[in-house]
Amino acid sequence: MIPSGKLSSYITGATLEKSHDSASPDRPVTLNLSFKIDGEIREAFSQKNWERAYNKHDNGFRMTIEVDVKSGRKTIMPLKFVRKAALFWTRTPKIPHRIWVSIVKDDTPYYPLTVEEAQSLLFDVNKIIELAASGLPAGAHRLSADIRVSWGKHDYAQATEISGRSNEVELRAIA
């Protein structure tokens, strides 16, 4: 059953941070991109909806996240990664429910013990990006990240694509 509220899904708190103020060929810059996916999809991703979806053989959720790190309007580093959730029948005594979820994040499976932990693992993104100075011409750059997140139709959610943009950080590239 698809929720019929006025609530929609959106990206919040998109923040880009840098490890250094300058980048040189011998020292790349580490960027840290963090954001949360909130709204309808986060609320719909609950144990009650997992049980209903599992009974209808809808036992997987796949979310694609695309990030374009930009210098001004030029994309200098495109990234694409996936988060997955798999619904399964559990008999773990720590979990008082018949149907539960595992989350695959950065190719590592996680088995959360609460719904809130599952939502956090799936919808809270903290990505480390290594940026080599070789991709940047010498001089000052204003870096930002354009974010696109999409998922398909499920028993508890419509197919959706949402987008957001991070703050800008200043970086000096040294040749």
N, C-alpha and C positions, 0 to 999 in steps of 0.2 A: 504494500500500500504506500503510495507516494504522499508525503505530507502536503497539505494544501494551505499552508500559511503564506503570509506576505514576506516571510524571511527568505533571503537568498544567501548564497555563499560568496565569500570575499576574502581577500588577502589583507592581513593587518601586520603592522610592525615591521615592514620590510626595511632592514638596516644593513648597510654595507660598511664594514670596518676594515682598516688596513693595518699591516704590521709595521710598516716604515713609511716615511714621507717621500722616499725616493727609491727608484729601481735602477739597477745597473746590470750589465751582462753577467757579472759574477755573483749577484745577490738578487734573486727574484723576490717579489712582494707576495705576501700571503694575504688574501682577502677573506673575510669571514662574512658570509651572507646568511642572515637569519630572518625568518618570517613565520607567520601562523596562518593557517587556513581556518576561517571561522564561519559561523552562520549555519545555514540549513544542513549542509553535509555533515558537519561535526555533530550537530544535534541528532541527526538521523542515524548516525553510526553508533547504535546502542544495542545492548544484549537482546532486548525484545525484538528489534528488527532483524538481528542476526538469526534468531530462532525461526522467525517467519520466512526469511529469505532461504535459509538452509532447507526448510521443508519444501520449498519450491525449486530446489536444486540450483539456487543462485548462491554459490558458496565461495566466490572469489571477488575481490575488488582490486582494481589496478588503476593507479593514478600516475599520469605522466607529468613531469615537471621540466619545463624548458626555460633556461636562463640565458639571456644575451648580455654579457658584460660589454658595456659600451664606453667609448671615449668620445664624448660629444654625441654625434649621431651615428658614428661608425661602430659596428660590432667588431670587437677585437678578440672575443672568446665566446663561442656558443657552447652551452652545456645542455645535456639532456640526461635525466635520470628518472627512475621509476620507484614508486613505493607500492607494495602489495599487501593485501590482507587475505588470509585464507580462513574460512569458517570450518570448524571440525567438531566432531562428536568427542567429548572428553569425559573421562572418569576420574580426573584428578581430584583428590579430596580437598585441595585448597580452593577449588572453584565450585560454588554451589549451583552451577547451571549445567544443563545437558550440552548445549552448543556454546562453543567459545571461539576465540580468534587468535591467530598468530600473525605477526606483522613482519614483513621482510623489508629491511631498511639497509641500504648499501650492501646488498647480497648477504646479509646476516639475519637469520630468523630470531625473533624475540617472542616470548610467551608472557604477555602482561597478566597481572593478577587482578587488575581492576579495569573497568570500562574507561575511566579517566586516563589511566596509563596507556591503554590501547589508542585512544584518541590522540594523546600527546605523541606517541611514537609515530603515528601515521600522518598527523596534520601539523606538527611543529617541525620546521625545517631549519637546520643549522649546517650549512655547507661550507667547507674550507676549499678555497680556490687558489692554486699556485699560478701566479702571473709572471711570466718571464719578460724581461725588459726587451728582448729581441723582437717582440711583437709590437713594440711601441717606438715611434720616432722620438728623437731627443726633444725635450721641452716639457712644458706643463700640460697636464691632462686632467680633465674632470671625469671621473669614472662613476658609472651608475649601472644598475642591473634592471633589465626588463624581464618580468616573470610571467609565464603563462602556465596554468595548471589545468589539466583536463581529466575527466573520467567518463566512463560509459554509463548506460542506463542499467539500473538495478531495481529490485523490488522496493527499495527504500529511497531511491534517488533517480532523478532525471539525468541524462547525459548533459554535461555542463563544461564550459571552458570559462575560466576567470583569468584576469590579468592584474598586474600591479607593477609598481616601480619603486625602487629603493631610493634612498637619499644619494647625494653626490659626495664623493671624496676627492680631494685634490692629490695628485701624484706627480712627481717630477721624474722623468726618464732621463738617465745619463747615458750617453753613447760610449 
